[in-house]
């Protein structure tokens, strides 16, 4: 089992919680490997990862990678235990590769996963919930594949760039139309 984190390795992205959860998985006998893709942004995260390495746990830190597509082919679960987020592209990237995600109910991240369908949502900062979600996905290959397939389907249907461009264009036309109506009302007042 390969559990991956892709992104800026920082406290706000939940790297310390991920390291604690991975340590708990290893202690409970769940055979897994942690793949960390990205650069360290704080010492707290660097120390959390170093602690795992000092214990001899299977952690692979690959650093920043320009094109992560090949890496997703080696990943079973993406884990993004973020504390705050805009909208996490890494969850969509993983979904495009049919990889389910475990992320948090943080603003933005909560919208990237359909809980129980394309992945699992856990409360922000809740390491125990993170351990349970990862353990469930590690233990159940059928569930993992079903979620990965659903995630891939969702990305293809809801996040196709042509669809997004159309929605964006429609949004700007709507704003322009509302502004024009508002200006007309103001100019028609005595």
Number of C-alpha atoms within 10 A of each C-alpha: 16 18 23 26 25 26 20 20 24 19 21 17 20 25 27 22 23 28 21 19 22 26 19 17 18 15 10 10 8 16 14 18 18 25 22 23 20 18 17 21 13 13 12 15 23 17 14 17 24 14 15 17 14 8 9 9 16 16 20 14 16 12 15 15 13 6 7 14 13 9 15 20 12 15 21 24 26 26 29 25 30 25 19 17 15 10 15 19 13 18 26 22 19 28 29 22 21 27 28 33 35 24 28 29 22 20 15 15 23 19 15 24 25 16 17 12 17 28 28 24 25 21 17 19 19 15 21 15 17 27 19 15 20 22 19 14 23 20 13 10 13 10 18 23 17 17 25 25 19 21 29 21 16 20 20 15 11 10 14 11 12 9 13 12 12 10 12 12 12 12 12 11 12 12 12 12 12 12 12 12 12 11 11 11 10 10 9 7 6 4
